[in-house]
Amino acid sequence: MAESLQDRVWAALKTVQEPELHKDLVSLGMIKDLVVNEGSVSFTVELTTPACPLKNRIESEARQAVSQVDGVKQVNIKMGARVRSDGKQREQFDLPIKNIVAIASGKGGVGKSTVAVNVAVSLAQSGAKVGLLDADIYGPNIPTMMGVDTLPTQPGKKLVPAEAYGVKMISIGFMVKPDQPLIWRGPLLHSAIQQFLQDVDWGELDYLVVDLPPGTGDVQLSLAQHVPLSGGVIVTLPQAVSLEDARRGLEMFRKLNVPLLGVVENMSYLELPDGQRMEVFGNGGGKKLAEIAQVEFMGEIPMDPSVRIGGDNGVPVVVSKPDSESARMLRSVAEKIAASLSVAAIQSHGVTIKLSE
């Protein structure tokens, strides 16, 4: 019995690999609503994240594979996305959140909050449902950097998070005066983190990005104890001293059994008017740390006045100057985080994936 055109189309799609997951689109269940009608083929490719960095490549390869099938005259592809859950149980706090990623650093002043804010906004811009939890209790900068200074009216028992640029957010900064110091010890910090998880109406989220305080202290421990984290990202500067501090943050994640997704190097270089690069803080620290830890190096973010201006004015650089090199690199970091979480989520559901060398 001769194969139908639809069977041949399915066979062609089985030859198309998802580049990050290294399995074919059909086996991964990413082909939806396939319709074949008199030589016209239409289907949806359901990506594992709307922030997929290889979206165009997947579409192109799927189109090419189906177009080469004898009898196919037209190919219509719709690109969709469904973020997969990491499979971790969070019923204790009734959190319908698929992935929780913590952004950390070994020391302050490395731009950790800048990375957290721009990653969260980039993920939201891609179409994901995103929350941003400011766990930096002593230095809550997220409200300023997101351009919001108050929480909305609270009609119910739970706190309604503020929202900007498509990102829901909560911060102790909304609840204290700007000049009020927080001189808190472990129990109060523990309680604050618990409330941010339990008493905030986050709704359904694809990603909750957590901006941790610098160092390795009570907040980090409380967060890891309260809720299973999908992964952590370390932000560092290029120089050796920052590298030493970042390694402490890295080892903290490992001791708390939090998967380490990768390392981001911030303030990597300053581009001069003549096009040359000035390496103000040295070079290579982030890449070296990633090699030592055997995790992904997620990229170098240049020094850029627009990043600082955006943070001060409450307009993240991926919004204020989306075509700048710094914004491009921050979007790339967001895409790499999303891709790493997709791989981990697929693996957690029993699919064996061979990672690229």
matplotlib code that plots the C-alpha trace (Angstrom):
import matplotlib.pyplot as plt

x = [0.0, 1.5, 2.2, -0.2, 1.1, 0.4, 2.6, 5.4, 5.1, 5.4, 8.4, 10.0, 9.4, 11.0, 14.3, 14.2, 16.1, 15.5, 19.1, 19.1, 17.4, 19.0, 15.8, 13.4, 10.4, 7.9, 9.4, 9.4, 5.7, 6.4, 4.3, 0.6, -2.5, -1.0, -3.4, -2.7, -5.2, -4.5, -0.8, -1.2, 0.4, -0.1, 1.0, 2.2, 5.6, 5.2, 8.5, 9.5, 9.9, 8.8, 12.4, 13.9, 17.2, 16.9, 13.3, 14.0, 16.4, 13.8, 11.1, 13.4, 14.5, 10.9, 9.8, 12.7, 12.1, 8.4, 8.8, 11.0, 8.2, 6.9, 3.3, 3.7, 2.9, 2.5, 3.8, 2.2, 3.9, 2.7, 5.2, 3.8, 5.3, 4.4, 6.9, 7.5, 7.5, 10.6, 8.6, 9.4, 6.6, 5.6, 2.1, 3.2, 2.7, 0.2, 2.5, 1.5, 5.0, 6.7, 10.3, 12.1, 15.6, 17.7, 20.2, 23.1, 26.6, 29.3, 29.6, 27.7, 28.1, 28.5, 25.1, 23.2, 19.9, 20.4, 20.8, 17.7, 15.5, 16.5, 16.3, 12.8, 11.6, 13.2, 11.4, 8.1, 8.8, 9.1, 5.6, 6.2, 4.4, 7.0, 7.4, 10.3, 10.9, 13.2, 14.8, 17.6, 16.0, 18.8, 19.1, 15.7, 16.4, 13.9, 11.1, 13.4, 14.8, 11.3, 9.8, 7.2, 7.0, 3.7, 1.7, -1.8, -4.9, -5.2, -8.8, -8.3, -6.3, -3.2, -0.9, -1.4, 2.1, 3.0, 3.4, 5.6, 6.7, 4.6, 6.4, 4.7, 7.0, 7.2, 9.8, 10.2, 11.0, 7.2, 6.6, 9.2, 10.2, 13.0, 15.4, 14.4, 17.1, 16.2, 18.2, 16.9, 18.2, 17.5, 14.0, 12.6, 14.4, 13.0, 9.5, 9.8, 10.8, 8.0, 5.4, 6.8, 6.0, 2.9, 1.0, 1.5, -1.1, 1.5, -1.0, 0.3, 3.9, 6.3, 9.2, 9.8, 13.1, 14.6, 17.1, 19.1, 21.2, 24.9, 26.9, 25.9, 23.5, 20.1, 18.1, 19.7, 19.2, 15.6, 14.7, 16.2, 14.5, 11.1, 10.8, 12.6, 14.6, 14.9, 18.4, 20.8, 22.9, 26.0, 26.9, 30.5, 33.0, 36.1, 38.7, 40.3, 38.9, 35.3, 36.0, 36.9, 33.7, 31.6, 33.0, 31.6, 28.2, 28.6, 29.5, 26.5, 24.2, 25.9, 25.6, 21.9, 21.4, 20.4, 21.3, 23.8, 22.7, 25.6, 27.8, 27.3, 30.2, 29.0, 30.9, 33.2, 34.6, 34.0, 33.7, 35.6, 34.5, 37.2, 35.8, 38.5, 37.6, 39.0, 39.0, 38.5, 38.2, 40.6, 39.3, 38.3, 37.1, 33.5, 34.7, 37.3, 34.8, 32.4, 35.2, 36.1, 32.5, 31.9, 28.8, 27.7, 29.3, 26.2, 28.0, 29.8, 27.7, 29.6, 29.8, 27.2, 25.9, 22.4, 22.2, 22.8, 20.5, 17.7, 18.1, 17.9, 15.0, 13.0, 13.2, 15.4, 17.8, 16.1, 13.1, 14.9, 17.6, 16.7, 19.1, 22.2, 24.9, 24.2, 20.5, 21.3, 23.6, 21.1, 18.4, 20.8, 21.4, 17.6, 17.3, 20.2, 18.5, 15.2, 16.9, 18.8, 15.5, 13.8, 16.5, 16.2, 12.4, 12.4, 15.0, 12.9, 10.0, 12.1, 13.4, 17.1, 18.9, 22.5, 23.9, 26.2, 29.9]
y = [0.0, 3.3, 5.9, 8.8, 12.4, 13.0, 10.1, 11.3, 14.8, 13.3, 11.3, 14.5, 16.3, 13.5, 14.4, 18.0, 18.2, 20.7, 22.1, 22.6, 19.3, 17.2, 15.2, 15.5, 17.7, 14.8, 12.8, 15.9, 16.5, 19.9, 19.4, 20.3, 20.6, 19.1, 19.4, 18.2, 19.2, 18.8, 19.5, 22.3, 21.5, 23.5, 22.9, 24.5, 24.2, 24.4, 25.6, 24.9, 28.6, 31.7, 33.0, 30.2, 31.6, 29.2, 29.9, 31.0, 28.1, 25.6, 27.2, 27.3, 23.6, 22.4, 24.3, 23.0, 19.4, 19.5, 21.4, 18.6, 16.0, 14.9, 16.3, 19.2, 22.5, 24.9, 25.0, 27.2, 27.1, 28.8, 29.2, 28.8, 28.1, 26.2, 26.6, 23.3, 23.0, 21.9, 19.2, 20.4, 20.3, 23.7, 22.9, 24.1, 27.7, 27.0, 28.4, 27.6, 28.6, 26.5, 27.7, 29.7, 31.0, 32.9, 35.6, 35.8, 37.3, 36.8, 40.5, 43.7, 46.2, 43.8, 44.6, 41.6, 43.5, 45.0, 41.5, 40.3, 43.1, 43.0, 39.2, 39.3, 42.0, 40.2, 37.0, 39.0, 40.7, 37.2, 36.4, 34.5, 35.1, 36.4, 37.5, 39.3, 38.8, 41.3, 39.2, 41.8, 42.9, 45.3, 46.9, 46.7, 48.4, 46.7, 49.3, 52.1, 50.1, 49.1, 52.6, 51.6, 53.0, 51.6, 48.4, 48.4, 48.4, 45.2, 43.9, 40.4, 38.6, 38.2, 41.0, 42.0, 42.4, 45.6, 45.3, 47.0, 46.0, 42.8, 41.7, 41.2, 42.2, 42.3, 44.0, 45.1, 48.5, 48.9, 48.5, 50.8, 54.4, 55.0, 56.1, 53.5, 51.0, 47.4, 46.0, 42.5, 39.2, 35.7, 35.1, 38.3, 37.7, 34.1, 35.5, 38.1, 35.5, 33.2, 36.1, 37.0, 33.4, 32.6, 35.9, 37.3, 36.5, 35.7, 33.8, 31.4, 32.1, 30.6, 32.1, 33.7, 35.6, 36.1, 38.9, 37.6, 39.8, 39.7, 37.1, 33.8, 34.4, 34.0, 35.0, 32.5, 29.8, 30.7, 30.8, 27.4, 25.9, 27.3, 26.5, 24.2, 26.4, 25.4, 26.9, 29.7, 32.2, 33.8, 37.4, 38.5, 41.1, 40.2, 40.8, 38.2, 39.6, 39.4, 35.9, 34.8, 36.2, 34.7, 31.2, 31.5, 32.2, 29.3, 26.9, 28.2, 27.0, 23.6, 23.1, 24.0, 21.5, 24.3, 23.5, 26.0, 27.2, 29.5, 32.5, 36.1, 38.6, 42.1, 45.4, 43.3, 46.2, 49.8, 50.5, 53.7, 56.2, 54.8, 51.3, 49.9, 48.1, 49.2, 46.4, 48.5, 45.5, 43.1, 40.3, 36.6, 36.2, 35.1, 32.6, 31.2, 30.7, 29.0, 26.6, 25.8, 25.1, 23.3, 25.3, 27.5, 30.9, 33.0, 36.1, 39.4, 42.5, 45.7, 48.9, 51.2, 54.5, 53.6, 50.7, 53.0, 55.7, 53.1, 51.7, 55.2, 56.3, 53.0, 52.1, 48.9, 49.1, 46.3, 48.8, 52.1, 51.1, 47.7, 47.8, 48.6, 46.0, 45.8, 45.2, 42.6, 40.7, 40.9, 39.4, 36.7, 35.9, 35.6, 33.3, 31.1, 30.9, 29.9, 27.3, 25.8, 25.6, 23.9, 21.3, 20.6, 20.5, 18.0, 15.8, 15.9, 14.3, 11.3, 12.3, 11.5, 14.4, 14.4, 17.9, 19.4, 19.3]
z = [0.0, -1.1, 1.6, 1.7, 1.3, 5.0, 6.0, 3.8, 5.4, 8.8, 7.7, 6.4, 9.7, 11.6, 9.9, 11.4, 14.6, 17.4, 17.6, 21.4, 22.3, 19.6, 18.9, 16.0, 16.1, 15.8, 18.7, 20.9, 20.2, 18.7, 15.5, 16.0, 13.8, 10.7, 7.7, 4.2, 1.5, -2.2, -2.0, 0.6, 3.9, 7.1, 10.7, 13.9, 15.4, 19.1, 20.6, 24.1, 24.8, 22.9, 23.6, 21.5, 20.0, 17.0, 16.1, 12.6, 11.9, 13.0, 10.8, 7.8, 8.2, 8.7, 5.6, 3.5, 4.5, 3.8, 0.5, -0.9, -0.4, -3.8, -4.2, -1.8, -3.5, -0.6, 3.0, 5.7, 9.1, 12.3, 15.0, 18.5, 22.0, 25.2, 28.0, 29.7, 33.5, 35.2, 36.9, 40.5, 43.0, 44.5, 45.9, 49.4, 48.2, 45.5, 42.9, 39.3, 38.1, 35.5, 36.1, 38.8, 38.0, 40.5, 39.4, 41.8, 42.4, 44.9, 45.5, 45.0, 42.2, 39.3, 37.7, 38.9, 39.2, 35.7, 34.3, 36.2, 35.1, 31.4, 31.3, 32.8, 30.3, 27.4, 28.2, 28.5, 25.1, 23.6, 24.7, 28.0, 31.2, 33.6, 37.2, 38.9, 42.6, 44.2, 47.0, 47.6, 50.9, 51.9, 48.5, 46.7, 43.4, 41.2, 41.6, 40.5, 37.6, 36.4, 36.9, 39.4, 43.0, 44.3, 44.4, 42.9, 45.0, 47.0, 46.7, 48.1, 50.7, 48.5, 47.4, 43.8, 42.2, 40.4, 36.6, 34.0, 30.5, 30.8, 34.0, 37.3, 40.2, 44.0, 46.2, 49.8, 48.2, 47.7, 51.4, 53.1, 52.8, 50.3, 53.1, 55.7, 56.5, 57.0, 59.9, 59.7, 60.9, 59.7, 61.0, 59.4, 56.1, 56.2, 56.7, 54.0, 51.4, 52.5, 52.1, 48.6, 47.6, 49.5, 49.9, 46.3, 43.6, 40.9, 38.7, 36.1, 35.1, 32.6, 34.4, 37.8, 37.8, 41.3, 41.9, 44.9, 47.2, 46.7, 48.7, 50.3, 53.2, 54.8, 51.8, 49.5, 52.1, 52.8, 49.1, 48.4, 51.5, 50.6, 46.9, 44.4, 42.0, 38.3, 38.1, 39.0, 37.0, 38.2, 37.2, 37.5, 36.3, 34.2, 36.9, 39.2, 42.4, 41.1, 39.9, 43.4, 44.8, 42.0, 42.7, 46.2, 44.7, 42.3, 45.1, 47.1, 44.4, 44.3, 48.1, 48.0, 45.1, 42.7, 39.0, 37.7, 34.3, 33.4, 33.9, 32.6, 32.4, 32.9, 32.1, 29.9, 27.8, 26.8, 23.1, 22.2, 19.5, 17.1, 17.5, 19.8, 23.0, 26.3, 28.9, 32.0, 34.4, 32.6, 30.5, 30.5, 34.1, 33.2, 30.6, 32.9, 35.7, 33.3, 32.2, 35.8, 36.7, 33.4, 32.7, 29.8, 29.4, 28.5, 27.1, 27.6, 28.3, 27.4, 29.5, 28.1, 29.6, 28.2, 30.6, 33.6, 32.3, 31.7, 35.2, 36.8, 34.6, 35.0, 31.3, 30.9, 28.0, 26.1, 25.9, 25.7, 23.2, 21.8, 18.9, 21.1, 21.6, 25.3, 24.7, 22.1, 24.5, 27.3, 25.0, 24.1, 27.8, 28.3, 25.3, 26.6, 30.0, 28.4, 26.2, 29.2, 31.2, 28.2, 28.0, 31.8, 31.6, 28.7, 30.6, 33.8, 31.8, 30.9, 27.5, 27.1, 25.4, 24.2, 24.8, 22.2, 23.0]

ax = plt.figure().add_subplot(projection="3d")
ax.plot(x, y, z, "-o")
ax.set_aspect("equal")
plt.show()
